[in-house]
Amino acid sequence: MPQLITNIEPYRMSSGTEISVPVNVEKIGCLFGPSYEKVVVLGAEDKIVFDCDFHISGWPWSNVIYKRVNEVEGIANAHSEPNIEDLVKYEPDIVFNFPNPTTTAAIEAAGMSVVPFEGTKDYDSIVKQLEVYADAIGGDAPKIAKNYSDYFYNLTDRIFEIAAEIPEEEKHSVYVANQEILLASNMTDIIEKCGGIAVSSEIAGNKVQISKEQLLEWILSLFSLTTPVHQAMPQPKK
């Protein structure tokens, strides 16, 4: 396969891992799901040359608010087995990938610069990842990320200050489901900082299958769902 990387510079990820990224990024590949919206926030949607098939069909709202999501190529099997030759033909300057060592290595071997996702359970993980993407893209992106970061921390600091005054006996129990009602997500950091009690704090991961019995054991006074309730909950029979 052709070696695509030219005019590169070293770049250090948030974890300390050093990778190589192009000096001038004009073509971006968004394999990782949340990478598309981050590139949009950074003002670089016009540079996206491919995304994933689930970007196009997974969330109807995205087809409305993103101006190019219906136009660029949607790569199939992006999570585990994307066709590397398909990626190469778009000549991306950089590819934002899933935290998948196998596909990251394959993309690098094909001559493409790749930035794998490095997330944490911390409430500000989204800000840190946006900064990583911004530094990799360059241009005006770091300035945009800095503005977002300032806004984010100013707002969350105010929220946390108010939440800290909530008496323990008045705190709500919170369960976060990821797409489906029995797929639990550990978001303990943000829940506790917002004055709640995370009932799934012992869950290790962002999308862990639990049983109905486990869900019923938790005493819940509030549901927080990443999927609308009318989609996640069973529908009544007619």
N, C-alpha and C positions, 0 to 999 in steps of 0.2 A: 504494500500500500504506500501511497506517496507520503513523504514527510512534509507536513504542512507548516510546522512551526518556524517562523522567521522573525528576526528582530525581537528577541525575547529578553526578559529581565527576571531576576529572582524575586519571589514573593513568599512571605512567611504567613502561613495560616494562623488562626487564633490558637491552635493547639501547639504551635511551634514548628510544625512541619513546613519545610521549604519546598516550593514548587516553582515552575517556570510559567510565566504568562506573557503574552505579547505586549509590546509597548503601546501599540495603537490597536484597540479593539473596535472592529467595525461589523463583525458578524458573530452573533451569540446563539449558542444552542442551549435550549432549556429542557433538559431531560427530567431533572428533579421537579416534582409537582409544584411546590411553593416558589420555585425560582422564577416562574413567569411573572407573578405579581410583583416580586421584588425588583425585577428588571424594569417593570412598568413604573414603579415608584421612583426609580433612579433615572427616569426620563429616557430610557434606551429601548423602548418597545420596537421602534422602527429598525433596530439592529437584529432582532430575533429572526433567525433563518429556519429554525425548526423547534417544535415543542413536542408534546406527547399526545397520543390519541385521546387519552383521558382529559387532556386540557380542552379538547374540542367538544367532547360528549359528556363529560362528567358533571359539570356544574352549569346549568342553563344561564345563570346570572352572568357568568364570565363571558358568554357569547354576546352579551349586551354591552358590558362596560369596557371590554378589551377590544380595541379597534382592529387588531390583526390576528386574533386567535383563530378565526375561521379561514384565514388565508394561508398561513404557513403550514408546512407539512407536519402531520402528527405521527411521531415515531411509535410503532407498536412495541409491546413488551419492554417498555422503558425501565421498569423496575428491575428486571432480571436479565433479559437477553435481547437488548437492542441490536439490530443489524448494523455492525460497525461500518460496513461499506456504504450503507445509506447515509450515515453521519458524515463520512468523508466527502461525499459528492457535494455537500453544501459548503465545504471549506470553511468551517467555523473557526474564528480566532480563539474562541474559548467555549468550553462546554461546562455547564453547571449540572453536576451529576448527583445521583442518590449516594448515600453512604455505603457504597457497594465496592469493596476492594477489587473484586474480579472484573467488573465492567470498567472501573476506573483504570486499571492496569491495561485493559484491552484498548481503551480509547487513547491512552498515552502511547501504547505500542504502535498505534496507527498514525502517530504524528500530530495528535491534537493536544492542545493545552486543556486540562480538565481541573475543575475545582469541585471536589466532593463535598457534600453537606456535612457540617460538623455542628450538631446541635446539642443543647443541654436541657435540663428540666428547669433551669432558671427562668424567672419571669421575663428577663430582658434578653433571652436567647435570640429573639427575632431582630433586635437592634444590632446585636453583635454580628449576626449572619448578614444583615444588610450592609454593615460596614465592610465585611469580607468581600462581598460581591462588588461593592463600590470601589474598593481599592483595586480589585482585579480588572474592572471595566475601565477605570481611569476617567480622564476628562473632567466633566462637571459632577460626576457621580459621587465622589467623596464629599463635596460640599453639600449636595442634596442629602446624603446620609447623615451628615453632621446636623443639619437643620432638623431632620426627623428625630435624631437622637435627643437633641435639646428639648424638642416638643414632648417626646415620649417621657423622659425623666421628669420634666416639670409637671406633667399631668399625673404620672404614677406616684410621685412624691406626695402630691396633694391628696390623692386617694388613700394612700397608705397612712398618712397622718390622721385622717378622719377615721379610717378603719381601726386604727390602734386604740381608739377610745370606746369601741364596742365591748360591753361587758361579756364575760365568758358565757354567762347563762343566756345571752341573747343572740349568740352566734348560730348561724344556720349550717346544717350539714349539706355538703355539696358533692354530687356525683357527676363526673364528666364522662360522657360517652363519645366515642369517635366513630361517626357515621352510622353505627348500628347500636341499639340500646344495650346489648350485652357485650360490647367491645369497650372495655374500660380504659381510661387514659389517666396517667398519673400527672396531675398538674398541682401538686401539693404546694409548691412555692407560691404561685400566684394566688391560689385559693386562700392560704393562710395570711398572706400579706393584705388581702382584701377583706379580712375579718371573718372568713369562713372556716369550716372544719372539713378537711378532705377525707371522705370516708374510704377512698381508694388509695390512701397514702402508702400502703404496703405493696401495691401493684408495681411490678418492675417493667415499665414500658409504656408506650403511647397507644397501643392497640392490642389489649390483652383480653382474650375470650374468658368470660366468667359465666357462671350458671345462674339460672333464674333464682335458685335458692340463695345464692350468695347475694344477689341484688336485694332480695326480700329481707335478708338479715340486717342490712344497713338501714338505719332509721334516717329517712330522708325528708327534708322540708323544702328542698329546692333542687330542681334539675337544671343542669347546664348541658346543652346538647350542641354538637357541631353539625348535626343534621336536624332539620325542622321536625318538631314533634309529630306533625301529621304524617311524615314519612317514616319516622323511627318506630312509632307505636303501632301495634296491630289495629287494623281498621275493623269497626263493628260490622257484623254480618247483616245484610239486608233482610 
